[in-house]
Amino acid sequence: MSLLVITDLTLRIGGRTLLDQANLSIEPGRKVGLIGRNGAGKSTLMGAIAGDIQPDGGEIRLSSRARMGRVKQEAPSGPMSLIDTVLAGDTERAALLTEAETATEPQRIAEIHERLGAIGADSAPARAGSILAGLGFDAAAQLRPVSDFSGGWRMRVALATALFLEPDLLLLDEPTNHLDLEATLWLEGWLSRFSGAALIVSHDRGLLDSCVDAIAHLDRGKLSLTPGGYEEFVRIRTEQALQQARAAEKIAARRAHMQSFVDRFRAKATKARQAQARIKALEKLPVIESVVEDAPTQFSFPEPQELPPPMLTMEHVTAGYGDRVILSDLSLRLDMEDRIALLGANGNGKSTFAKLVAGRLEPMSGTIARSSRLKVGYFAQHQAEELVMEETPIQHMARALPKATPTEVRSQLARFGLNASKAETQVSQLSGGEKARLLLALATRDAPQLLILDEPTNHLDLDAKDALVRALSEFQGAVLLISHDPHLVEMVADRLWLVGDGRVTPFDGDMAEYRAWLIEQSRAAARAASGKQVDGTSAGRKEDRRERAQARKALAPLRKRVKDAETRVTKLSVECATLEARLADPGLYVEGGAEEVTRLTTKLATLRKDEEKAEADWFAAQGELEEASGGE
C-alpha cells in the first residue's frame, strides 16, 4: 500500500502551468529524490503535498494517520532556545504535557501518560540534543535563543525539527544548502538509518546517490520515476534518449520513402490505388517525439588579462573582527593557475579568509601584497540580500557597468543564461538559481584574474552546476572555492587547504581522503566523549592516524602531477574543440582568407600534438600513483 499517491495533479502559478496531470506514488520507507530545472515547480509541488497550496486539478492522498515532517523555506526565529524549538515541533507531545499539568480526571491522566510513554516523550530531549549536535550545535549553543543565529544556522534548526519528528513522510527542500561537509555527512548517515519515507528536493549529487532509492524527474509538467540514484538516472535517461532518437530516425526514413512514392504516383491512374495504400500506411505510422531537451545551460567567464606571478602574497597575517582573532600567522601565495578549495567546518574562518583575499577585510597584522593590476570577482550567497527586489537584472548590471552600452550589459547577463525575458524581470520574481546567476554575472563583470566563490551552487540546479564546472575548466584565471559539494570540489580544485584552529594549511590528499579523515575525527571525538578509550588503544589509534597522514603526504606530489596533467589535457581539449568549430564555420573561408585558414590549421595540428603528449604524461603519472598507493 502506498503512503503518498499523487493522481493527475495539475498546479498553476500566475497563469503558468507547472504540473499537468502528473502522477507519483511513494511507498512506506522509500526515499525519492525530486529533481528538475530551476522554476520547474519542485517547491510548489512540495507545498501542495504539505497542504499549503490547493491543486487546480487531480488529487494528493496521504495515508490516514501518517505523520508528515517538512523543512520550510522560512527559517524559524524568536526568543525560544534551540532545544525548546525542536521539542515544540512535536505538537502532540507539547499538547499532552500542557494537558498533564491541569488534568484532574484519573482516567484521562492515565491516558495522557500512556500516550507520552508510547511516543517516547521522556527520551525526546536527548534525541533532540543528539540531532542538534549532529548539525553542529554544541550543548551551550542548544540553550541559546534562535534569534542569536544567522539565517543559515536557523535553517539547520528547521531541519533538526523535521528530523526530530521521525515522521512517516519527510519533505526536504534542498536540505544541504546551509550545511558544511561535516553536517552533510551526518545527514546522509541519519537518512540511511531513517525508517520512514522521504521526498527530497536536492541538487547535491552525493546525497542523491547515497540516500535515495529512486529519482522523480519533474519535466514539462510531468513526473517520471526512475529506480536508483542520480548516476543511474543519468545512465537510464541517456539510453532512453538514444533509443528514442534511433526509433524516430527509422520511422522518419520510412515516412520519407512512402511520401516519395505518393508524390511520384498520386496523379497516375495505374498507381493510384497503390498511392492511396501508402497514404493510409503513412497515417498509421506512429509519431515518435524525438527527445527534445531544453537548450543546455551555458556559463561563460570573461577572459582575464594575464598577470606575472605572484598574484598575491601574505606574510604572517592575522585577521578577525574587532578584538576577536579568527585566523593567525598566514603566510601564503596565489598565482593565476591556482585552483584551491577551502575545507573546514562552518565557523572555522573560510569566509573570513575569502574576504581577506578579496580585500574586503583588512588584516589586523602582517602584510598582503597584491599585483597592481589584480581584479577580484567575489561571489557570496549573502550578497543576494543586497539585490534590489524591484529592479531588473539589466538595471543592476547597468549600474555596475556605467560605461557599458546596452548591448554589452545584455551580453554580460547572457553569459550566465539570463536571456532577454529574464533580464527584464524584477529580481523579486526570479528563482533562487536565477538570482545566483545574476550574482555571478555581477561578480565577473570586470574580467577578474581571481574568482572567489563562496557556496556558488546553493540554488543552482544540476544542469547549471554542470555549466559552472565547464565554465571554470575553461577560465584562465585563479579560483578560490568554498563549497560543501564534494563533486564540485573534485571537478574544479587541484589543491585543498584546510581551515581550522585559526590556521590555513594544505591538506595532503583528495576529497575521498578528506571524507575518511572527517569520519575518523568524528569517531575519535565520540570515543573521547564516551570515555571508552584506554591509553594503549588511544596511542595506537594516534599512531595509525599519524601513519595515514604521512602516507598522504608522501603521495601528494604524485597526486599533484596527475591533477596538473589532467587539467592540461582538459584545457588543450577545449582549445582544440574551439579551433575545430572555427574551422568548420563556412564564414571563415569567406571572411578570413587563405592565410587565416592556414594559421588556424597549423595551430590546431600543434595543439593536437601537445594534447597527445599531455595525455601520455597523464597516463604515466596515474600509473605511478596507482603503483605507489598499492592500487588503492
C-alpha atoms as one frame of an Amber mdcrd trajectory, in Angstrom:
protein
   0.000   0.000   0.000   1.309   3.454  -0.950   1.972   6.110   1.661   1.561
   9.024  -0.769  -0.395   8.909  -4.033  -0.492  11.813  -6.490  -3.068  11.355
  -9.248  -3.493  13.587 -12.340  -2.195  16.588 -10.399  -2.410  19.995 -12.067
  -0.836  23.069 -10.478  -0.799  26.605 -11.889   1.006  29.638 -10.526   0.331
  33.073 -12.012  -1.348  31.543 -15.049   1.622  29.261 -15.751   1.063  25.505
 -15.632   3.808  23.843 -13.582   2.298  20.361 -13.270  -0.059  18.974 -15.885
  -1.902  15.794 -14.806   1.234  14.478 -13.094   1.300  11.180 -11.211   3.559
   9.802  -8.473   3.361   7.116  -5.810   5.675   6.662  -2.792   5.592   3.523
  -0.644   6.352   3.461   3.106  10.079   3.666   3.796  11.000   4.656   0.244
  13.251   7.665  -0.286  12.776   9.569  -3.530  14.894  12.406  -4.899  12.905
  15.103  -6.731  14.900  16.857  -9.451  14.155  19.346 -12.216  15.370  22.641
 -13.546  15.083  25.892 -11.586  11.489  27.090 -11.882  10.113  23.690 -12.912
   7.805  23.604  -9.866   9.563  21.365  -7.345   8.993  23.614  -4.319   5.427
  24.274  -5.479   4.774  20.533  -5.534   6.190  20.191  -2.009   3.880  22.994
  -0.869   0.889  21.230  -2.402   1.768  17.934  -0.684   2.062  19.793   2.638
  -1.357  21.371   2.078  -0.152  24.958   1.650  -1.268  25.137  -1.998  -4.590
  23.933  -3.387  -4.331  21.893  -6.607  -6.051  23.149  -9.764  -6.918  19.565
 -10.590  -6.244  15.991  -9.563  -5.676  14.572  -6.106  -2.974  14.244  -3.436
  -3.721  11.463  -0.952  -1.655  10.737   2.172  -2.251   7.533   4.099  -4.517
   8.034   7.111  -2.789   8.763  10.440   0.544   9.226   8.662   2.752  11.915
  10.200   4.455  14.365   7.845   7.535  16.487   8.585   8.725  19.306   6.377
  11.592  21.767   6.183  10.041  25.030   5.034  11.891  27.770   3.183  11.355
  30.252   6.026  13.874  29.984   8.858  12.490  29.907  12.436  13.195  32.831
  14.750  12.266  34.197  18.165  13.469  34.057  21.788  12.913  30.309  22.323
  16.055  28.203  22.759  17.154  25.793  20.057  16.340  22.698  22.107  12.885
  24.015  23.034  12.183  24.997  19.413  12.917  21.467  18.257  10.878  19.905
  21.072   7.948  22.221  20.274   7.915  20.796  16.756   6.225  17.682  18.173
   2.851  19.351  18.738   1.255  16.184  20.138   3.916  15.854  22.849   3.691
  19.561  23.687  -0.118  19.428  23.943  -0.071  16.305  26.116   2.499  17.825
  28.505   0.416  21.001  28.810  -2.743  18.998  29.458  -0.967  16.804  32.022
  -0.348  19.877  34.193  -4.069  20.659  34.509  -5.862  17.300  34.067  -7.745
  16.064  37.150  -9.708  13.043  35.922  -7.760   9.861  36.810  -8.676   8.025
  33.605  -7.587  10.959  31.409  -4.334  11.344  33.376  -3.606   7.657  32.799
  -4.362   8.018  29.070  -2.039  11.035  28.805   0.880   9.269  30.494   0.299
   6.102  28.470   0.430   8.117  25.245   3.503  10.059  26.393   5.241   6.761
  27.045   4.208   5.426  23.641   5.702   8.391  21.768   8.917   8.352  23.839
   8.327  11.737  25.478  10.940  11.153  28.206  13.735  10.464  25.729  12.725
  13.365  23.452  15.184  15.945  24.902  18.082  13.517  24.426  17.012  12.795
  20.823  16.610  16.487  20.064  20.025  17.250  21.561  21.657  14.480  19.534
  20.180  15.774  16.277  21.229  19.348  17.031  24.736  18.149  17.900  24.952
  16.330  14.582  24.074  19.560  12.803  26.852  21.473  14.547  25.254  22.866
  17.737  27.124  22.075  20.949  25.411  21.831  24.356  25.866  25.533  25.101
  24.530  26.635  21.712  21.411  24.489  22.155  20.368  26.667  25.117  20.742
  29.962  23.241  17.764  31.736  21.580  17.137  31.005  17.902  17.316  34.747
  17.185  21.034  34.716  18.130  21.904  32.764  14.986  22.242  33.731  11.322
  19.768  32.609   8.681  21.875  29.605   7.638  22.132  28.285  11.195  18.411
  28.885  11.805  17.676  26.741   8.739  19.595  23.949  10.486  17.188  24.314
  13.410  14.277  23.893  10.971  15.947  20.735   9.642  16.517  19.441  13.179
  12.816  19.994  13.982  11.717  17.976  10.953  14.151  15.144  11.692  13.143
  15.079  15.370   9.520  14.313  14.477  10.588  10.996  12.873   7.592  11.289
  10.546   6.205   8.647   8.212   6.847  11.052   5.322   9.657  13.610   5.406
   9.677  16.505   2.908  13.125  18.068   2.488  13.679  21.029   0.152  17.422
  21.489  -0.508  18.449  20.222   2.957  22.208  20.576   2.334  22.136  24.217
   1.189  23.237  25.532   4.564  25.277  22.535   5.734  29.025  22.156   5.671
  30.522  18.838   4.586  30.681  17.566   8.174  26.964  18.185   8.729  26.132
  16.826   5.267  27.900  13.563   6.124  25.918  13.386   9.345  22.649  13.986
   7.457  23.471  11.255   4.937  24.068   8.821   7.802  20.833   9.866   9.526
  18.777   9.438   6.356  20.275   5.994   5.715  19.012   4.911   9.157  15.654
   6.699   8.898  12.866   4.114   8.554  10.255   6.482   7.116   9.701   7.647
   3.553  11.229  10.859   2.224  10.767  13.158  -0.758  13.964  15.159  -1.161
  14.432  18.134  -3.479  18.181  18.387  -3.962  20.895  19.350  -6.421  23.521
  17.527  -4.347  24.763  14.565  -6.405  26.334  12.889  -3.367  23.084  12.981
  -1.410  21.056  11.780  -4.411  23.409   8.854  -4.959  23.825   7.768  -1.337
  20.391   8.353   0.209  17.591   7.784  -2.310  16.010   4.677  -3.822  14.560
   6.431  -6.868  14.628   9.712  -8.785  11.417  11.592  -9.627  12.089  13.902
 -12.551   9.786  16.911 -12.993   9.983  17.974 -16.626   7.439  19.854 -18.753
   4.757  19.388 -16.147   5.115  15.612 -15.883   6.680  13.357 -13.226   8.658
  10.256 -14.196  10.120   7.813 -11.661  13.453   6.065 -12.262  14.853   3.487
  -9.796  18.286   4.098  -8.297  20.288   7.221  -7.522  21.201  10.154  -9.723
  24.051   8.408 -11.565  21.715   5.566 -12.511  19.058   8.095 -13.572  21.522
   9.764 -15.947  22.549   6.396 -17.418  18.969   5.199 -17.975  17.816   8.545
 -19.365  20.742   8.664 -21.786  19.958   5.162 -23.053  16.273   6.035 -23.446
  17.169   9.183 -25.359  19.410   7.236 -27.738  16.778   4.526 -28.305  14.037
   7.088 -28.876  16.213   9.046 -31.290  17.017   5.867 -33.278  13.323   4.904
 -33.453  12.399   8.401 -34.611  15.075   8.258 -37.332  13.833   4.882 -38.610
  10.208   5.997 -38.788  11.206   9.294 -40.387  13.081   7.330 -43.088  10.071
   5.069 -43.714   7.778   8.074 -43.841  10.052   9.835 -46.320  10.231   6.731
 -48.541   6.437   6.320 -48.602   5.858  10.033 -49.171   8.240   9.946 -52.112
   6.174   7.153 -53.720   2.933   9.048 -53.094   4.314  12.276 -54.566   5.513
  10.488 -57.706   2.490   8.286 -58.446  -0.536  10.061 -56.927  -1.561  11.502
 -60.330  -1.047   8.267 -62.313  -4.198   6.197 -62.710  -2.279   2.896 -62.811
  -0.607   3.671 -59.499  -3.459   5.492 -57.770  -4.570   2.505 -55.679  -1.018
   1.844 -54.513  -0.569   5.539 -53.724  -3.743   5.517 -51.618  -2.491   2.448
 -49.741   0.776   4.278 -49.000  -1.188   7.297 -47.733  -3.133   5.074 -45.324
   0.103   3.431 -44.174   1.634   6.861 -43.612  -1.297   7.800 -41.394  -0.791
   4.656 -39.308   2.923   5.193 -38.711   3.460   6.087 -35.045   4.537   9.607
 -34.227   7.601   9.417 -32.005   8.655  12.640 -30.394  12.405  12.775 -30.553
  13.935  13.689 -27.237  13.811  17.452 -27.367  15.903  18.547 -24.424  15.853
  22.150 -23.308  18.817  24.121 -24.550  21.748  23.105 -22.327  22.712  25.679
 -19.740  25.830  27.608 -20.690  28.009  29.824 -18.492  30.974  31.828 -19.746
  33.533  33.851 -17.795  35.214  36.848 -19.460  38.851  36.196 -20.354  41.160
  37.944 -17.854  44.372  39.823 -18.573  47.383  37.688 -17.653  49.415  38.657
 -14.575  53.002  37.664 -13.718  53.456  35.614 -10.524  52.925  36.062  -7.697
  49.435  37.463  -7.973  49.016  37.783  -4.205  51.177  37.027  -1.167  50.504
  37.027   2.576  53.206  37.284   5.215  52.359  36.462   8.857  48.825  37.822
   8.513  46.340  37.863  11.398  42.663  38.568  10.696  39.455  38.904  12.644
  36.729  41.299  13.709  37.228  43.928  16.394  39.405  42.335  19.076  38.433
  38.782  18.099  41.132  36.897  16.162  39.791  34.330  13.682  42.934  33.459
  11.669  46.581  33.967  12.560  50.103  33.703  11.114  49.022  33.189   7.489
  51.921  33.062   5.020  50.564  32.025   1.601  50.659  32.960  -2.078  48.280
  32.762  -5.027  49.108  32.552  -8.736  46.878  32.667 -11.819  46.979  28.909
 -12.374  45.847  28.066  -8.815  42.579  26.164  -8.262  42.143  25.934  -4.489
  39.228  24.702  -2.379  38.895  25.704   1.269  37.731  22.909   3.570  36.632
  23.003   7.192  33.534  23.236   9.363  31.283  26.291   9.239  32.567  28.969
  11.585  36.228  27.994  11.223  37.051  31.082   9.140  36.663  30.097   5.457
  34.561  33.148   4.593  36.859  35.350   6.684  39.824  34.141   4.616  37.876
  34.769   1.397  37.106  38.362   2.463  40.772  38.841   3.370  41.926  37.713
  -0.085  39.216  39.791  -1.778  40.341  42.927   0.054  37.016  43.266   1.880
  38.696  42.733   5.248  41.888  44.451   6.353  44.453  42.338   8.264  44.932
  43.031  11.963  48.667  42.489  11.473  51.052  41.216   8.821  51.216  42.231
   5.153  49.261  41.375   1.991  50.886  42.260  -1.334  48.661  42.311  -4.429
  49.536  42.843  -8.067  48.605  46.420  -9.023  46.512  45.083 -11.922  44.748
  42.352  -9.934  40.962  42.261 -10.315  38.961  40.026  -7.964  35.498  38.638
  -8.651  33.790  37.801  -5.356  30.601  35.724  -5.112  28.840  35.027  -1.824
  25.291  33.825  -1.232  24.585  36.550   1.333  25.007  39.132  -1.443  21.520
  38.155  -2.646  20.251  40.279   0.241  21.909  43.324  -1.389  19.905  42.936
  -4.619  17.108  45.469  -5.165  13.944  43.393  -5.442  12.027  45.976  -7.504
  14.771  46.302 -10.131  15.643  44.081 -13.079  18.978  42.375 -13.822  19.524
  44.930 -16.601  19.229  47.775 -14.098  21.675  46.061 -11.711  24.233  45.418
 -14.461  23.890  48.893 -15.998  24.645  50.433 -12.602  27.657  48.094 -12.140
  28.955  48.898 -15.667  28.164  52.605 -16.071  30.267  52.969 -19.240  28.881
  49.870 -20.972  26.458  50.006 -23.890  23.025  48.334 -23.583  24.315  45.538
 -25.823  27.348  44.961 -23.562  25.107  44.919 -20.490  22.835  42.286 -22.022
  25.831  40.291 -23.252  27.277  40.006 -19.726  23.915  38.772 -18.399  23.594
  36.312 -21.296  26.945  34.751 -20.308  25.075  33.224 -17.354  21.842  32.224
 -19.050  19.799  35.354 -18.247  18.081  35.811 -21.603  16.085  38.832 -22.743
  12.929  37.972 -20.792  14.767  37.136 -17.557  16.964  40.207 -17.894  13.832
  42.383 -17.849  12.123  40.516 -14.975  12.060  42.035 -11.487  14.542  40.348
  -9.147  11.669  39.554  -6.756  10.199  37.300  -9.467  13.434  35.392 -10.128
  14.100  31.964  -8.637  16.998  31.378  -6.246  19.038  29.888  -9.082  18.375
  32.871 -11.338  19.457  35.271  -8.573  22.662  33.240  -8.223  23.266  33.641
 -11.969  22.808  37.404 -11.645  25.330  37.492  -8.785  27.831  35.505 -10.888
  27.333  37.931 -13.780  27.903  40.913 -11.461  30.960  39.341  -9.815  32.715
  38.729 -13.145  31.774  41.918 -14.979  35.370  43.288 -14.899  37.042  40.089
 -16.242  38.789  39.286 -12.917  42.015  37.271 -12.704  40.870  35.759  -9.388
  37.429  34.285  -8.766  36.388  33.777  -5.143  33.285  31.602  -4.997  31.654
  31.164  -1.580  28.971  28.448  -1.902  28.145  29.321  -5.539  25.858  26.340
  -6.185  23.407  26.515  -3.262  20.493  27.450  -5.517  21.708  26.164  -8.888
  20.041  23.142 -10.455  22.100  20.173 -11.653  22.369  21.463 -15.229  23.545
  24.862 -14.015  26.100  23.197 -11.729  27.494  21.285 -14.705  27.596  24.530
 -16.705  29.549  26.195 -13.892  32.056  23.325 -13.815  32.555  23.575 -17.598
  32.985  27.354 -17.436  35.522  27.111 -14.605  37.527  24.477 -16.517  37.863
  26.985 -19.381  38.529  30.005 -17.134  42.117  31.252 -17.494  42.422  32.797
 -14.016  42.718  31.555 -10.437  39.832  30.103  -8.428  39.367  30.112  -4.655
  36.367  27.897  -3.875  34.311  27.384  -0.728  31.757  24.621  -1.176  30.187
  21.735   0.705  29.627  19.968  -2.635  32.322  17.255  -2.985  31.549  16.812
  -6.706  32.170  20.494  -7.425  35.391  20.493  -5.372  36.686  17.371  -7.134
  35.917  18.786 -10.596  37.303  22.292 -10.017  40.090  22.253  -7.407  43.545
  20.714  -7.696  44.677  21.802  -4.209  42.885  21.592  -0.870  43.510  23.980
   2.026  42.146  23.108   5.471  40.841  25.986   7.591  40.766  25.178  11.307
  42.252  26.074  14.680  42.932  29.589  13.400  45.211  28.399  10.569  45.046
  27.725   6.833  47.171  24.688   5.934  47.458  22.421   2.866  45.620  19.087
   3.087  47.688  16.299   1.530  45.000  14.174  -0.062  41.857  14.231  -2.182
  38.175  14.567  -1.220  37.805  10.839  -0.538  40.675  11.015   1.951  39.251
  14.178   3.474  35.898  12.443   3.953  37.646   9.472   5.599  39.624  11.874
   7.799  36.396  13.607   8.891  34.772  10.289   9.786  37.813   9.285  11.819
  37.819  12.666  13.591  34.133  12.251  14.419  34.662   8.754  15.786  37.622
   9.885  17.858  35.549  12.718  19.333  32.727  10.299  20.132  35.146   7.873
  21.805  36.681  10.693  23.826  33.236  11.916  24.891  32.118   8.455  25.943
  35.310   7.841  27.933  35.699   4.352  26.431  39.272   4.777  25.245  42.153
   3.278  27.149  45.653   4.684  26.946  47.084   1.885  24.815  44.198   1.928
  22.353  44.291   5.710  22.130  48.013   5.696  21.465  47.599   3.001  18.836
  44.920   4.964  17.042  47.004   8.129  17.157  49.872   6.181  15.601  47.526
   4.876  12.867  46.372   8.399  12.097  49.966   9.620  12.004  50.939   6.865
   9.568  47.969   7.645   7.312  48.862  11.342   7.344  52.454  10.529   6.408
  51.238   8.256   3.600  49.024  11.051   2.256  51.937  13.478   2.397  54.228
  11.070   0.543  51.670  10.645  -2.259  50.821  14.354  -2.506  53.446  15.213
  -5.214  52.226  12.333  -7.395  48.604  13.364  -6.922  49.526  16.909  -7.949
  51.265  15.607 -11.088  48.132  13.639 -12.010  45.858  16.620 -11.359  48.108
  19.052 -13.267  48.308  16.671 -16.247  44.543  16.148 -16.220  43.963  19.924
 -16.103  46.320  20.443 -19.048  44.571  17.725 -21.093  41.202  19.338 -20.403
  42.487  22.795 -21.344  44.073  21.569 -24.595  40.940  19.587 -25.456  38.814
  22.718 -25.077  41.246  24.739 -27.221  41.185  22.066 -29.949  37.391  21.937
 -29.926  37.230  25.743 -30.208  39.571  25.755 -33.209  37.735  22.859 -34.876
  34.450  24.750 -34.521  36.086  27.851 -36.030  37.444  25.869 -38.970  34.005
  24.301 -39.503  32.415  27.742 -39.855  31.811  28.492 -43.591  32.110  32.199
 -42.861  35.809  31.784 -42.082  36.564  30.837 -45.684  34.696  33.878 -46.960
  35.937  36.498 -44.495  39.243  35.150 -43.168  41.030  34.250 -46.350  43.572
  31.535 -47.015  46.191  32.941 -44.624  43.850  32.772 -41.620  42.747  29.239
 -42.527  46.384  28.136 -42.821  47.275  29.783 -39.487  44.407  28.091 -37.652
  45.088  24.705 -39.265  48.760  24.866 -38.245  47.841  25.900 -34.720  45.320
  23.031 -34.457  47.961  20.495 -35.543  50.347  21.814 -32.865  47.652  21.697
 -30.196  46.770  18.091 -31.102  50.407  17.049 -30.664  50.517  18.845 -27.317
  47.282  17.113 -26.321  48.714  13.667 -27.176  51.822  14.390 -25.103  49.731
  15.678 -22.185  47.594  12.530 -22.296  50.730  10.369 -22.228  52.025  12.333
 -19.221  48.661  11.934 -17.531  48.571   8.159 -18.017  52.172   7.802 -16.848
  51.557   9.846 -13.694  48.356   7.927 -12.960  50.226   4.632 -13.323  52.958
   5.769 -10.925  50.341   6.900  -8.403  48.463   3.580  -8.563  51.718   1.659
  -8.139  52.838   3.827  -5.205  49.460   3.546  -3.463  49.228  -0.199  -3.969
  46.334   0.085  -6.433  44.006   1.682  -3.893
